Amino acid sequence: MSALRTIADPFGLWGRGARAGAEAAGDLALDLLERGLASPRAAAAFDAVLASPLAAHAARRVLAGPEVDRLLATLLESPRIAELCERALESDGTERLAALVLDSRLVDASVARVLASDELWVVVEEIAQSPAVTAAITQQGAGFADQVAEEVGRRTRRADARLERLARRMLHRTQVPGEVP
């Protein structure tokens, strides 16, 4: 068969021509498809299909199925996704975006809503009554009381020494060796 092919098409133009024709046909088909999809009629048809109850039902079934869970689990466990997320979080763009969000009215409005909510005060009460917080307050209170007692003792000793010096001067007595002045 190859001898016949060599005689009929010695330069291999038939295969090259077929491939070129297929590529041209493929390019033409893609061009026609792109034009068709970009047309207003196609957009209206897609909108109609997406607005149909059948599309909504299909979307609900797909989203409720285990395939979505498996897909998400696979994505979240993927080292590539972890690498992409890490790169995205460390990028200057993400830092700029975070700065914009923090400087926006969105944060101020969110904080105001949190402060106005009753749930916040429930959380604050829960934290204030927790054993860890009460123990920390007790420990800090005891430490503060120790500091106050130490300072009062130091000031009392100084005042006592001054009064004793004053009394010695008034009674014309000298200091006993070994006494703290």
C-alpha positions as CSV (number, residue, x, y, z in Angstrom):
1,M,0.0,0.0,0.0
2,S,2.8,2.4,0.7
3,A,4.2,1.8,-2.8
4,L,0.9,2.8,-4.3
5,R,0.7,5.9,-2.0
6,T,4.2,6.9,-3.2
7,I,3.2,6.6,-6.8
8,A,-0.2,8.4,-6.4
9,D,1.1,11.1,-4.0
10,P,4.9,11.2,-4.2
11,F,5.2,14.5,-2.3
12,G,2.7,13.6,0.5
13,L,0.4,16.5,-0.5
14,W,-2.8,14.5,0.0
15,G,-2.2,14.1,3.7
16,R,-1.0,17.6,4.1
17,G,-3.9,18.9,2.2
18,A,-6.3,16.9,4.2
19,R,-4.8,18.2,7.5
20,A,-4.8,21.8,6.2
21,G,-8.4,21.4,5.1
22,A,-9.4,20.0,8.4
23,E,-7.7,22.8,10.3
24,A,-9.4,25.4,8.0
25,A,-12.7,23.7,8.5
26,G,-12.2,23.6,12.2
27,D,-11.2,27.3,12.3
28,L,-14.2,28.2,10.2
29,A,-16.5,26.1,12.5
30,L,-15.1,27.8,15.6
31,D,-15.5,31.2,14.0
32,L,-19.1,30.5,13.1
33,L,-19.8,29.1,16.6
34,E,-18.3,32.2,18.2
35,R,-20.4,34.5,16.0
36,G,-23.5,32.5,16.7
37,L,-23.0,32.5,20.5
38,A,-22.3,36.3,20.4
39,S,-25.6,37.0,18.5
40,P,-28.5,38.6,20.4
41,R,-30.7,35.6,19.4
42,A,-28.3,33.2,21.1
43,A,-28.2,35.4,24.2
44,A,-31.9,35.5,24.4
45,A,-32.1,31.7,23.9
46,F,-29.6,31.1,26.7
47,D,-31.5,33.5,29.0
48,A,-34.7,31.6,28.3
49,V,-33.1,28.3,29.0
50,L,-31.5,29.5,32.2
51,A,-34.8,31.0,33.4
52,S,-36.8,27.9,32.7
53,P,-38.0,25.7,35.6
54,L,-36.2,22.8,34.0
55,A,-32.8,24.5,34.3
56,A,-33.6,25.5,38.0
57,H,-34.5,21.9,38.7
58,A,-31.4,20.5,37.1
59,A,-29.2,23.0,39.0
60,R,-30.8,22.0,42.3
61,R,-30.2,18.3,41.5
62,V,-26.6,18.9,40.5
63,L,-25.9,21.0,43.6
64,A,-27.6,18.6,45.9
65,G,-25.7,15.6,44.6
66,P,-22.6,14.0,46.1
67,E,-20.6,15.0,43.1
68,V,-20.3,18.6,44.2
69,D,-19.2,17.5,47.7
70,R,-16.5,15.2,46.1
71,L,-15.4,18.0,43.7
72,L,-15.0,20.5,46.6
73,A,-13.2,17.9,48.8
74,T,-10.8,17.2,45.9
75,L,-10.2,20.9,45.3
76,L,-9.7,21.7,48.9
77,E,-7.2,18.8,49.4
78,S,-5.3,19.7,46.2
79,P,-1.7,20.9,46.8
80,R,-2.1,23.1,43.7
81,I,-5.1,24.8,45.1
82,A,-3.3,25.3,48.4
83,E,-0.3,26.8,46.5
84,L,-2.6,29.1,44.5
85,C,-4.4,30.3,47.6
86,E,-1.1,30.9,49.4
87,R,0.3,32.9,46.5
88,A,-3.0,34.9,46.3
89,L,-2.9,35.6,50.0
90,E,0.7,36.8,49.9
91,S,0.3,39.0,46.8
92,D,0.4,42.7,46.9
93,G,-3.0,42.8,45.2
94,T,-4.6,41.0,48.1
95,E,-2.9,43.3,50.6
96,R,-4.3,46.3,48.6
97,L,-7.7,44.8,48.5
98,A,-7.7,44.1,52.3
99,A,-6.6,47.8,52.9
100,L,-9.5,49.0,50.7
101,V,-12.0,46.8,52.5
102,L,-10.7,47.9,55.9
103,D,-10.8,51.6,54.9
104,S,-14.3,51.3,53.4
105,R,-17.7,52.1,55.0
106,L,-18.4,48.4,54.9
107,V,-16.2,47.8,58.0
108,D,-17.6,50.8,59.9
109,A,-21.2,49.6,59.2
110,S,-20.4,46.0,60.1
111,V,-18.8,47.1,63.4
112,A,-21.7,49.3,64.2
113,R,-24.1,46.5,63.5
114,V,-22.1,44.1,65.8
115,L,-22.0,46.7,68.6
116,A,-25.8,47.2,68.3
117,S,-26.6,43.5,68.4
118,D,-27.8,41.8,71.5
119,E,-25.8,38.7,70.5
120,L,-22.6,40.7,71.3
121,W,-23.6,41.3,74.9
122,V,-24.5,37.6,75.3
123,V,-21.0,36.7,74.1
124,V,-19.4,39.3,76.4
125,E,-21.4,38.0,79.4
126,E,-20.4,34.4,78.6
127,I,-16.7,35.4,78.4
128,A,-16.8,37.5,81.6
129,Q,-18.3,34.6,83.5
130,S,-15.8,32.0,82.2
131,P,-13.5,30.5,84.8
132,A,-10.4,31.6,82.9
133,V,-11.4,35.2,83.0
134,T,-12.5,35.2,86.6
135,A,-9.2,33.5,87.6
136,A,-7.2,36.1,85.6
137,I,-9.1,39.0,87.3
138,T,-8.6,37.5,90.7
139,Q,-4.9,37.0,90.1
140,Q,-4.5,40.5,88.7
141,G,-6.5,41.9,91.7
142,A,-4.3,40.0,94.1
143,G,-1.1,41.3,92.3
144,F,-2.5,44.8,92.4
145,A,-3.3,44.5,96.1
146,D,0.2,43.3,96.8
147,Q,1.7,46.3,94.9
148,V,-0.5,48.7,96.9
149,A,0.4,47.1,100.2
150,E,4.1,47.2,99.4
151,E,3.9,50.9,98.4
152,V,1.8,51.7,101.5
153,G,4.4,49.9,103.7
154,R,7.3,51.7,102.1
155,R,5.6,55.1,102.6
156,T,4.6,54.2,106.2
157,R,8.2,53.3,107.0
158,R,9.5,56.6,105.6
159,A,6.9,58.6,107.5
160,D,7.7,56.7,110.7
161,A,11.4,57.4,110.2
162,R,10.8,61.1,109.7
163,L,8.5,61.4,112.7
164,E,11.2,59.6,114.8
165,R,13.9,62.0,113.6
166,L,11.6,64.9,114.4
167,A,10.9,63.5,117.9
168,R,14.6,62.9,118.6
169,R,15.4,66.5,117.5
170,M,12.7,67.9,119.7
171,L,13.9,65.8,122.7
172,H,17.6,66.4,121.9
173,R,18.4,62.7,121.6
174,T,20.9,61.0,119.4
175,Q,20.3,58.1,117.1
176,V,21.0,54.7,118.5
177,P,23.7,52.9,116.5
178,G,22.2,50.2,114.1
179,E,18.8,52.0,113.9
180,V,17.5,52.9,110.5
181,P,17.3,56.7,110.1
